[in-house]
């Protein structure tokens, strides 16, 4: 039975883990055995592949643990340590004693080992102040979630496995390392995206707001019964699309499924005189307008454009056909100004590395099923990047043999290795996550030669037509409706934003005053008075972060700077030297506030443009 002290600790700090372990307490097992070592302290062995494997020395487990931790140098330089395998915890206790300020977490793949640990070792005697988390099991989704939580508290993680686990739990250890690598890469990609787009998202949201006010919200204003359990096709621009034009033409002519074109695919479809039921676009970049320029050039009025509210505003200018919008989570403008206590909650979609991923989430929210992927290669096919009919005149639709040789590969729908790139891989992983989070939606991948997408079934499109697309599903003019936003709320929101805008100068002034006091006290080396000044700083900085104008206009344009400052604050949180701590706060925050003030001046004319529009609407 788990020791009483451990039960209390687990109930207080790791309740979910305790609930997972509790049913195992009463189960008799000969898979995990605890016995005395030759020197006296307990050791542990487990049955693995019909063999007995000791997790610790059967002679002197404490000395072995000391040697194991002694092999690693300067462990306190890491943000945290992840121990894979706990056994009886000798090595972890050694670490926590030697490095009392270092953070650590524990992943034990075998829950029975954890039960025996908590049954035999009283952790009341352990230095647990810096234990971040304990998790167990082999479910890959749960492991991924736990690792993401760890990365939120620091990216520089060292993994220390129990030596025996390098053979016993090779797959789990490999998966942990893979997830860490992928998650850190995704974090870096997000940081790059934030750095590139953080201003653009806000400017687009401001300039697109008049279009948002004048067009239906596809998730709020469209009758969702039109899509409920109806087949929908996401047509992407991959080279395999070239094989499906006749099938898509037949599906469109007979209304067998809703056809949603994403990104550049619209060019190939129009080139083959196939008009989809909607074209979707969301890219915030200024050149995104080129993707749908063909519709403007030809004056096509029959294709509804579903735009993300942070799309490059140039895309929407002079669009000849009907438009609908979807709110994107990078848009803080619409979510603030359209909030109403009386109307339905705003449905907001997640930004993603690909419009196909955003459209997939949209179709899931609309209730469409099955969702059919066409031209979603996420890899190269015969040196081609795009389907025929798509060209931007810069040669980007082709890739040379020499370049292909140096690219990573991925398994395709036939199990063969095909060349891809990191951008495609990121899109695929993101799509797989969304598919995983919508297990009730059937997803069919028809992309011949495309990358295998976990969670999808590969069926060729002509077979899908025979099996799933047997009757008319599409209602003509499905998009014809008006939005239901409450304009009367705009008046309240713009008055509040204006008042908060005027308050900013006083907030900045107050912050500078507190920082000057901190700076003065550091020069006097006044440790005692600094603690009181830290409280004043927290209060003054809190006023900035709670300011409505800052939250909806400035903070979104400074995601990278905010993250950097948050990491600095996190790093110095437990800094023992108050003077050094104060110096860092003064230096970093002064720079941050100056940046804030520059962004206020930058956004001022755009804010005035928005304010004038809202006042004219009111």
matplotlib code that plots the C-alpha trace (Angstrom):
import matplotlib.pyplot as plt

x = [0.0, 1.2, 2.5, 0.2, 2.6, 2.9, -0.9, -1.3, 1.4, -0.1, -3.6, -2.4, 0.0, -0.5, -4.2, -4.6, -1.5, -2.8, -6.1, -4.2, -2.1, -4.8, -6.4, -3.0, -2.4, -4.7, -3.4, -0.9, 2.0, 5.3, 6.4, 8.0, 9.9, 11.5, 14.1, 17.0, 20.4, 23.6, 24.5, 21.0, 19.1, 16.3, 16.8, 14.2, 14.0, 11.4, 10.5, 11.2, 11.1, 10.9, 14.2, 14.8, 16.4, 17.7, 16.9, 19.6, 22.7, 21.8, 24.9, 25.0, 22.2, 23.1, 26.7, 25.6, 23.3, 26.1, 28.3, 25.4, 24.8, 28.5, 28.9, 26.9, 28.6, 26.9, 23.4, 22.1, 22.9, 19.7, 16.2, 15.2, 16.1, 13.7, 14.4, 13.1, 12.6, 12.3, 12.9, 13.4, 14.6, 18.1, 19.7, 16.9, 17.3, 21.1, 20.5, 18.0, 20.4, 23.4, 21.4, 18.8, 17.7, 17.5, 14.1, 13.3, 10.5, 10.0, 8.6, 8.1, 6.8, 5.7, 2.9, 3.6, 7.1, 5.7, 3.3, 6.2, 8.2, 5.5, 4.9, 8.5, 10.0, 8.7, 9.1, 8.6, 12.4, 13.0, 13.9, 10.8, 10.6, 11.7, 9.8, 7.7, 5.8, 5.5, 3.8, 3.5, 2.2, 3.0, 0.1, 1.9, -0.7, -0.5, 3.3, 3.2, 0.9, 3.1, 6.3, 4.6, 3.8, 7.5, 8.6, 6.3, 8.6, 11.9, 13.3, 16.8, 16.0, 18.4, 17.0, 18.7, 17.4, 17.8, 20.5, 18.5, 15.6, 17.8, 17.2, 13.9, 12.0, 13.9, 10.7, 9.4, 12.8, 13.1, 9.6, 10.4, 13.5, 11.5, 8.7, 11.1, 12.9, 9.7, 8.1, 11.2, 11.3, 7.6, 8.3, 11.1, 8.9, 6.1, 8.7, 9.8, 6.2, 5.4, 8.5, 7.5, 3.7, 3.1, 2.5, 0.9, -1.8, -3.0, -2.9, -4.8, -7.4, -7.9, -8.2, -10.3, -12.8, -15.1, -15.3, -16.0, -18.9, -20.4, -20.1, -21.6, -19.6, -19.6, -19.7, -22.5, -24.7, -24.8, -27.3, -25.0, -27.5, -26.5, -23.1, -24.0, -22.8, -22.4, -19.2, -16.8, -13.6, -10.5, -8.7, -5.0, -2.5, -0.2, 1.0, -1.4, -4.3, -3.5, -4.9, -8.3, -9.7, -12.3, -13.4, -13.8, -15.7, -18.2, -18.6, -19.2, -21.6, -23.7, -23.4, -22.1, -19.9, -19.0, -15.7, -13.5, -10.4, -7.5, -4.5, -3.2, -5.5, -8.0, -5.8, -5.6, -9.4, -10.2, -7.6, -9.7, -13.0, -14.0, -15.6, -15.4, -18.2, -15.8, -12.2, -10.5, -7.7, -5.9, -2.3, -1.4, 1.3, 0.9, 1.5, -1.4, -3.7, -1.9, -3.4, -6.9, -5.9, -7.3, -10.8, -10.5, -8.9, -11.7, -14.4, -15.8, -18.8, -19.9, -17.2, -17.7, -14.4, -14.1, -11.4, -9.6, -10.0, -6.2, -5.7, -3.5, -6.0, -4.9, -6.6, -10.1, -9.9, -12.3, -13.2, -16.0, -17.9, -19.7, -17.5, -17.8, -15.4, -13.9, -12.4, -8.8, -7.3, -4.5, -7.3, -7.7, -9.6, -12.7, -12.9, -13.0, -15.2, -17.7, -18.1, -21.7, -23.4, -26.6, -25.4, -23.9, -20.3, -17.9, -16.4, -12.7, -10.4, -6.8, -4.0, -1.9, 1.0, -1.4, -4.8, -5.7, -5.4, -7.6, -10.2, -10.1, -11.0, -13.7, -15.3, -15.2, -16.9, -19.6, -20.2, -19.1, -18.2, -16.5, -13.8, -11.9, -8.4, -7.4, -4.0, -2.7, 0.8, 2.9, 5.8, 7.3, 6.0, 8.2, 10.0, 6.8, 5.7, 2.3, -0.4, -0.5, -2.1, -0.3, 2.7, 4.0, 6.6, 9.6, 10.2, 9.0, 6.7, 9.7, 12.6, 15.9, 17.2, 20.2, 18.0, 15.8, 18.7, 19.4, 15.8, 14.3, 11.9, 8.6, 6.5, 3.8, 0.4, 1.9, 4.6, 7.4, 9.9, 9.4, 11.2, 9.6, 10.7, 10.4, 7.5, 5.5, 6.4, 5.1, 1.9, 1.4, 2.1, -0.4, -3.1, -2.5, -3.0, -6.4, -7.5, -6.6, -8.6, -11.7, -11.9, -15.6, -14.9, -14.0, -11.0, -10.2, -6.9, -7.2, -3.8, -2.0, 1.7, 1.2, 2.6, 0.8, -1.3, -1.9, -5.6, -6.7, -7.6, -6.1, -8.8, -8.5, -11.0, -12.9, -13.5, -14.6, -17.1, -18.6, -18.6, -19.5, -20.6, -23.8, -26.3, -26.6, -25.4, -24.8, -27.4, -27.0, -26.5, -25.8, -23.8, -26.6, -27.3, -26.4, -24.3, -26.0, -23.4, -24.8, -23.7, -24.9, -22.1, -19.5, -20.2, -19.4, -16.2, -14.7, -15.4, -13.6, -10.7, -10.3, -10.3, -7.6, -5.6, -5.5, -4.6, -1.4, 0.7, 0.1, 0.8, 4.2, 5.1, 4.4, 6.4, 9.4, 9.2, 9.2, 12.1, 14.1, 13.6, 14.7, 17.8, 18.6, 18.3, 20.6, 23.3, 22.8, 22.9, 19.8, 18.6, 16.0, 14.1, 14.2, 11.6, 9.0, 9.9, 9.5, 5.8, 5.3, 6.8, 4.5, 1.5, 2.6, 3.4, 0.1, -1.7, -0.1, -0.9, -4.6, -5.0, -7.5, -5.8, -2.5, -4.2, -5.9, -3.5, 0.0, 0.6, -0.3, 2.3, 4.9, 4.6, 8.3, 9.3, 6.7, 7.9, 11.5, 10.5, 8.3, 11.3, 13.5, 11.0, 10.7, 14.5, 14.9, 11.9, 13.9, 17.0, 18.6, 20.5, 17.9, 20.3, 21.2, 17.5, 16.6, 19.3, 17.9, 14.4, 15.4, 17.4, 14.9, 11.8, 13.1, 13.8, 10.4, 8.5, 10.4, 9.3, 5.7, 5.7, 7.1, 4.3, 1.7, 2.9, 3.0, -0.5, -2.0, -3.1, -4.5, -6.5, -7.8, -9.0, -10.8, -12.3, -13.6, -15.2, -16.9, -18.2, -19.6, -21.3, -22.8]
y = [0.0, 3.6, 5.2, 7.6, 10.6, 9.9, 9.6, 13.0, 14.5, 13.0, 14.1, 17.6, 18.1, 15.3, 14.3, 13.0, 10.8, 9.5, 8.6, 6.6, 4.8, 4.0, 1.1, -0.6, -0.7, -3.7, -5.7, -8.4, -8.4, -10.2, -7.9, -5.3, -6.7, -4.7, -6.5, -5.6, -5.1, -6.8, -3.5, -3.2, -0.4, -1.6, -2.3, -3.0, -5.4, -5.9, -8.7, -7.8, -10.2, -13.1, -11.9, -10.2, -6.8, -4.8, -1.1, -0.4, -2.2, -5.3, -4.6, -0.9, 1.2, 4.4, 4.4, 3.6, 6.6, 8.9, 7.8, 8.3, 11.9, 12.5, 11.8, 14.9, 18.3, 21.7, 20.4, 23.7, 25.4, 23.7, 25.1, 21.7, 18.0, 15.4, 12.0, 9.1, 6.2, 6.6, 3.1, 3.7, 7.3, 7.1, 9.1, 11.7, 12.3, 12.6, 15.2, 17.2, 17.3, 18.4, 20.9, 22.3, 25.2, 23.2, 22.3, 18.7, 16.4, 12.7, 10.5, 6.8, 4.7, 1.9, 2.9, -0.3, 1.0, 4.2, 2.3, 0.4, 3.6, 5.3, 2.1, 1.8, 5.3, 8.1, 11.3, 13.4, 13.1, 14.3, 17.9, 18.4, 22.2, 22.2, 19.1, 20.4, 17.3, 13.5, 11.6, 8.0, 5.6, 5.0, 6.9, 9.1, 11.9, 12.2, 12.2, 15.0, 17.1, 16.7, 17.6, 20.7, 21.7, 21.3, 23.4, 26.2, 26.6, 26.4, 25.2, 24.1, 20.6, 17.7, 14.2, 11.7, 8.1, 5.4, 3.3, 0.1, 2.0, 2.7, -1.0, -1.7, 1.4, 2.3, 3.3, 5.5, 7.2, 7.8, 9.2, 11.6, 12.9, 13.2, 15.2, 17.5, 18.2, 18.7, 20.9, 23.1, 23.4, 24.4, 27.0, 28.4, 28.4, 30.2, 32.7, 33.4, 33.7, 36.1, 38.2, 38.4, 38.8, 40.4, 43.9, 42.7, 40.7, 43.8, 46.2, 43.7, 43.2, 47.0, 47.5, 44.4, 45.3, 47.2, 44.0, 41.9, 44.3, 44.0, 40.2, 37.1, 35.2, 31.6, 30.1, 32.3, 33.4, 30.4, 27.6, 24.8, 22.1, 22.7, 21.2, 18.7, 15.3, 16.4, 15.6, 18.5, 18.5, 20.6, 21.2, 22.1, 23.1, 20.0, 18.4, 15.4, 17.8, 17.6, 14.1, 15.1, 17.9, 15.7, 14.1, 17.5, 18.9, 16.0, 16.5, 20.2, 19.8, 17.3, 19.0, 15.8, 17.6, 21.1, 22.0, 24.4, 25.6, 26.7, 28.9, 28.7, 25.8, 28.4, 29.3, 25.7, 25.2, 28.3, 27.4, 24.2, 26.2, 24.6, 27.1, 25.8, 26.4, 28.7, 29.9, 30.2, 32.6, 33.8, 34.6, 37.9, 38.9, 41.8, 39.7, 37.3, 39.2, 37.4, 34.1, 35.2, 37.9, 35.6, 36.1, 39.8, 39.9, 37.7, 39.6, 36.3, 37.0, 33.4, 32.3, 33.2, 34.2, 33.0, 35.2, 35.0, 38.3, 38.8, 38.1, 40.6, 43.5, 44.0, 40.7, 42.0, 45.2, 45.2, 41.5, 41.0, 38.1, 37.5, 37.4, 35.7, 35.8, 33.6, 35.2, 34.1, 34.0, 36.5, 39.1, 40.9, 43.8, 41.9, 39.8, 43.0, 45.2, 42.5, 41.1, 41.4, 40.1, 39.6, 37.8, 34.4, 33.7, 34.5, 31.3, 31.8, 29.6, 28.9, 30.4, 27.6, 27.1, 26.3, 27.5, 23.8, 23.3, 26.4, 25.2, 21.7, 23.2, 25.3, 22.3, 20.4, 23.2, 23.3, 19.6, 18.4, 14.7, 13.0, 15.6, 14.7, 16.0, 16.5, 17.7, 17.7, 16.4, 17.9, 16.5, 16.9, 14.8, 14.5, 17.7, 19.7, 21.9, 22.9, 21.4, 22.4, 25.8, 27.4, 29.6, 32.8, 33.2, 32.7, 29.0, 28.1, 25.4, 23.2, 22.0, 20.6, 17.1, 18.4, 20.1, 17.1, 14.9, 17.1, 17.3, 15.2, 12.4, 11.3, 8.1, 8.6, 7.0, 3.9, 3.6, 4.9, 7.6, 10.8, 14.2, 16.9, 20.0, 21.4, 23.7, 20.8, 18.7, 21.4, 21.7, 17.9, 17.7, 20.5, 18.9, 15.5, 17.3, 18.7, 15.4, 13.7, 16.3, 15.6, 11.8, 11.6, 13.2, 10.8, 12.2, 10.7, 11.5, 11.0, 12.5, 10.1, 10.0, 12.5, 12.3, 9.9, 11.9, 10.1, 9.8, 9.7, 6.8, 6.8, 6.1, 7.3, 10.0, 8.0, 5.3, 7.9, 9.1, 5.6, 5.0, 8.3, 10.8, 9.2, 12.0, 15.8, 17.5, 21.1, 23.8, 26.6, 30.1, 28.6, 31.7, 34.3, 35.8, 38.9, 39.1, 39.6, 41.7, 44.2, 47.6, 49.3, 47.6, 49.3, 52.7, 51.3, 49.5, 52.5, 54.8, 52.4, 51.9, 55.7, 56.3, 53.6, 55.1, 58.4, 56.6, 55.0, 58.1, 58.2, 54.5, 54.8, 57.8, 55.9, 52.9, 55.1, 56.6, 53.2, 52.1, 55.2, 54.5, 50.9, 52.2, 54.6, 51.9, 49.5, 52.2, 52.7, 48.8, 49.1, 45.5, 46.2, 48.9, 47.0, 44.4, 47.2, 48.7, 45.4, 45.3, 48.8, 47.7, 44.6, 46.9, 49.5, 46.9, 45.1, 48.4, 48.3, 44.7, 45.3, 48.4, 47.6, 49.6, 47.9, 44.4, 44.8, 47.0, 46.9, 43.5, 41.6, 43.6, 42.8, 39.0, 38.4, 41.2, 40.1, 36.5, 37.7, 39.9, 37.1, 34.7, 37.3, 37.7, 33.9, 33.6, 36.1, 35.1, 33.3, 35.4, 35.7, 38.9, 41.7, 44.3, 42.1, 41.3, 45.0, 45.9, 43.3, 44.6, 48.2, 47.5, 45.1, 47.0, 50.4, 48.9, 47.2, 50.4, 52.5, 49.8, 50.0, 53.8, 53.4, 50.9, 53.3, 56.0, 53.4, 52.2, 55.6, 56.5, 53.0, 53.3, 56.7, 55.1, 52.4, 54.9, 57.0, 53.9, 52.8, 56.3, 56.5, 53.1, 54.1]
z = [0.0, -0.7, 2.4, 4.2, 3.8, 0.1, -0.2, 1.3, -0.9, -4.1, -3.2, -2.6, -5.5, -8.1, -7.8, -11.4, -11.0, -7.7, -9.3, -12.0, -9.4, -6.8, -8.7, -9.0, -5.3, -4.7, -7.7, -6.9, -9.3, -9.8, -12.6, -10.2, -7.2, -4.3, -2.2, 0.1, -1.6, -0.3, 1.5, 3.1, 1.2, -1.0, -4.7, -7.4, -10.3, -13.0, -15.4, -19.0, -22.0, -19.5, -17.9, -14.6, -15.0, -12.0, -12.1, -9.5, -8.2, -6.3, -4.1, -3.3, -5.0, -3.2, -4.3, -7.8, -7.8, -6.5, -9.4, -12.0, -10.9, -10.6, -14.3, -15.2, -14.7, -14.0, -14.0, -12.6, -16.0, -17.4, -17.1, -15.8, -15.7, -17.0, -15.3, -17.3, -14.9, -11.1, -9.7, -6.0, -6.7, -5.3, -8.3, -8.2, -4.4, -5.0, -7.7, -5.6, -2.7, -4.8, -6.8, -4.3, -6.7, -9.9, -11.3, -12.2, -13.5, -13.5, -16.3, -15.3, -18.2, -15.9, -13.4, -11.3, -10.6, -9.3, -7.0, -5.6, -5.2, -3.2, -1.2, -0.1, -0.1, 2.1, 0.1, 3.2, 3.5, -0.1, -1.1, -3.3, -3.6, -7.2, -8.5, -11.4, -12.4, -12.3, -15.1, -16.1, -18.9, -22.5, -24.2, -26.7, -26.7, -22.9, -23.0, -25.6, -23.5, -20.4, -22.3, -23.7, -20.1, -19.2, -22.1, -21.0, -17.9, -19.8, -23.1, -22.0, -20.8, -20.1, -20.2, -17.8, -18.2, -15.6, -17.3, -17.4, -19.2, -22.2, -23.1, -21.4, -22.6, -25.7, -27.7, -24.9, -24.4, -28.2, -28.3, -25.5, -27.3, -30.6, -29.0, -27.2, -30.5, -32.4, -29.7, -29.4, -33.2, -33.3, -30.6, -32.7, -35.8, -33.8, -32.5, -36.1, -37.3, -34.4, -35.2, -38.9, -38.5, -35.1, -36.4, -39.6, -37.8, -35.9, -38.9, -41.0, -38.2, -38.0, -41.8, -42.3, -39.6, -42.0, -44.1, -41.0, -40.1, -43.6, -44.2, -42.7, -40.0, -41.5, -38.0, -36.6, -39.5, -41.8, -41.2, -40.1, -40.9, -44.5, -43.7, -40.9, -41.9, -45.5, -47.5, -47.9, -50.0, -49.2, -52.5, -52.0, -54.6, -54.4, -57.7, -57.3, -57.9, -61.6, -61.7, -60.2, -62.3, -64.1, -60.9, -59.3, -62.3, -62.0, -58.3, -58.8, -61.6, -59.6, -56.2, -54.6, -52.0, -51.0, -52.6, -50.6, -52.4, -50.2, -51.1, -54.7, -55.7, -56.9, -59.8, -61.0, -60.6, -62.5, -65.2, -65.7, -65.5, -62.2, -59.7, -56.1, -53.7, -51.8, -51.8, -48.5, -47.6, -44.4, -45.1, -43.4, -45.9, -48.2, -51.3, -50.5, -52.9, -55.7, -54.8, -55.8, -58.3, -61.1, -59.7, -59.8, -63.2, -64.7, -62.8, -61.5, -59.2, -58.4, -56.0, -52.3, -50.6, -46.9, -45.4, -42.1, -40.3, -40.2, -43.9, -45.8, -46.2, -49.8, -50.6, -49.9, -51.9, -54.9, -54.5, -57.1, -55.5, -52.1, -49.0, -45.6, -42.7, -40.0, -36.9, -36.2, -32.8, -33.8, -34.2, -30.9, -32.5, -33.6, -30.5, -28.4, -30.5, -31.4, -27.9, -26.7, -23.5, -25.5, -28.7, -29.2, -28.1, -30.9, -32.4, -33.1, -35.2, -34.5, -36.7, -38.3, -40.7, -43.6, -44.8, -45.3, -41.5, -40.7, -43.3, -41.7, -38.3, -39.9, -41.6, -38.3, -36.5, -39.3, -38.7, -42.2, -42.6, -44.3, -44.9, -48.1, -48.8, -52.5, -53.6, -50.0, -51.0, -48.3, -50.3, -53.8, -56.7, -59.8, -58.9, -58.7, -55.9, -57.3, -59.6, -63.2, -63.8, -60.9, -61.6, -60.1, -62.8, -60.5, -61.0, -57.5, -58.9, -59.7, -57.7, -59.1, -58.7, -56.8, -54.2, -53.9, -52.8, -49.8, -48.5, -45.7, -46.6, -45.4, -46.0, -48.6, -48.8, -50.5, -47.7, -49.9, -48.9, -50.8, -50.5, -48.4, -46.5, -43.0, -43.9, -45.3, -42.2, -39.9, -41.8, -41.7, -38.0, -37.3, -39.5, -37.7, -34.3, -35.4, -36.9, -33.6, -31.7, -33.8, -33.6, -34.7, -38.1, -40.8, -42.8, -46.2, -48.0, -51.8, -52.6, -54.9, -53.9, -51.1, -47.6, -45.3, -42.8, -39.5, -38.7, -42.4, -44.6, -48.1, -50.8, -54.4, -55.3, -58.0, -55.3, -52.8, -55.3, -55.7, -51.9, -50.3, -52.9, -54.3, -54.1, -54.2, -50.9, -51.9, -51.5, -54.0, -52.6, -49.2, -48.3, -48.8, -45.4, -43.3, -40.1, -36.7, -34.9, -32.4, -33.5, -30.4, -28.4, -30.6, -28.9, -25.4, -26.6, -28.5, -25.6, -23.3, -25.7, -26.1, -22.3, -21.9, -24.7, -22.8, -19.6, -21.1, -20.8, -17.0, -16.7, -18.6, -16.4, -13.2, -14.4, -15.2, -11.8, -10.1, -12.3, -11.4, -7.7, -8.2, -10.1, -7.3, -4.6, -6.5, -6.6, -2.8, -2.4, -0.3, -0.1, 2.6, 0.7, -2.6, -1.6, -1.0, -4.4, -6.1, -4.9, -6.4, -9.6, -9.8, -9.2, -11.8, -14.4, -13.7, -14.6, -18.0, -18.7, -17.7, -19.8, -22.6, -25.3, -24.5, -24.5, -27.9, -29.8, -28.3, -26.7, -29.9, -31.9, -29.3, -28.8, -29.1, -26.8, -24.3, -24.3, -23.8, -20.9, -19.3, -19.6, -17.9, -15.0, -14.7, -14.6, -11.8, -9.8, -7.2, -7.5, -4.0, -4.7, -4.7, -6.1, -9.1, -9.6, -9.6, -12.1, -14.5, -14.0, -14.6, -17.8, -19.4, -18.5, -19.6, -23.0, -23.1, -22.2, -24.8, -27.3, -26.1, -26.6, -30.1, -31.0, -29.6, -32.0, -34.8, -34.4, -33.7, -37.3, -37.8, -34.5, -35.6, -38.9, -36.9, -34.5, -37.4, -39.0, -35.8, -35.1, -38.6, -38.1, -34.8]

ax = plt.figure().add_subplot(projection="3d")
ax.plot(x, y, z, "-o")
ax.set_aspect("equal")
plt.show()
